């Protein structure tokens, strides 16, 4: 089983020193649902940081997943910068 330290060590080798608080959290998150995250060692935590994308709905909210699947299945443009699209 790969450990948190395996992933943290790999990250230290590749990333700049621009990150701040994540360097103090010694876990590598493998799963997330609602307010919970699970690390690669199968320990569960309450996500008290909740990044900007998960702040309002939590991780992997079913309504958000459904909306994303509908866009992908509909073959709509996924990134258009500032170009108008029906989405």
N, C-alpha and C positions, 0 to 999 in steps of 0.2 A: 504494500500500500504506500502510495506517495504521501508524504507528510506536509504539514503547513510549512515547515522550515525548507523543504525542497523548493516549493514555489516562491517563498519569500527570498531565498538565496538567488534564485534565477532572476527575480524581479530586480534585486539590488544590482545585479550585473548589467542590466539593460537600461534601466531608467535613470533619468537625471535626478538631481537632488531637489527638484522643484516641488515635489510632494511634501505635504506637512503631516497632518495627523495620521494618515494611513500607515506611516512608518512605525507608529507606536502600537499598532494593533496587530499582534502576531498570529493572524489567521489567514488562510486562503479560502475564500468562499466558493463552494461548489454548487450549492442549490439555494434558492430563495423562493419563499411563498408568503404572501401577506406581510406580516411584520417580522417574520422569522427568516434567519439565514442559517445555513449549515456549512461547516467547514469540511475540508477534505478528510479530516479525521472523524467525521460523523458526529461532531458536537453541534448542538443547536443553540443559537443565541437570538435574543430580541434585537432587531436592527434599530439601534438608537440614533444612527447617523442618517438613515433614509436619504439617499441622494436625491437630487432634484427631480429625476424621472419617477421616483417611487414615493415621493413625499405624500402626495394626496391619496394614492390608491394602493400602496403597498406593492410588493413584488408579484409579478405574473398575475395580475388581476384578470379574471375571466372575461370581462367586458373589453379590456384593452387587447387581450390576445385575440378575441373574436374580430375586433376591428382590424387588427393587423393582418389576420388571415384573410379577411375579405379583400383588403387592398392587394395583397400578394396574389391571391387566386384570381382577382379581377384584372391582373396584368397591367395595372396602372403604373405610372412613373413613381419610382420610390424616392428619387431625389431630383428636384428640378431647380434648386437654388432659389431664385426669385421669379422664375417663369411660372405663369399662371397655369393651373390644371383644375379639373373638376373637383379634385379632392380638396 
